């Protein structure tokens, strides 16, 4: 008997929210939790248009998932009081205003107790994973590992 069910490939998921710039971001505020753990691979993505000619997603490795708590005046990450500079970096990378971080606390209408907020820290899987680097790598593989020769046309100039 033939089965039409195909085994599912392991698909690399995206992080639940977008970052400001995939080339410089190192953390992400997830107000409704994230289903990733340390060591997972995921794609971090941003909301830029293709007309900007910039990379929109990047394969990253999760280095930390820390619990986020706010009282309205004080923010703790993994039960440690967080400095203002760290909060600014989280807000900038996550493309949210700093006030949003302070206001996301238990008791607000947007807060879901079953899905507590977290901050996901990550690092790029490969440092040079831009589209041009992938193209160069593909050309090297097609040429058998050797760089392609560059031909210079010699002749008279007009």
Secondary structure, 3 states (H helix, E strand, C coil): CCCCCCCCCCCCCECCCCECCCCCCCEEEECCCCCCCCCCEEEEEECCCHHHCCCCEEEEEEEEEEEEEECCCCEEECCEECCHHHHHHHHHHHCCCHHHHHHCCCCCCCCCCCCCCEEEEEEECCCCCCHHHHHHHHHHHHCCCCCCCCCCCCCCCC
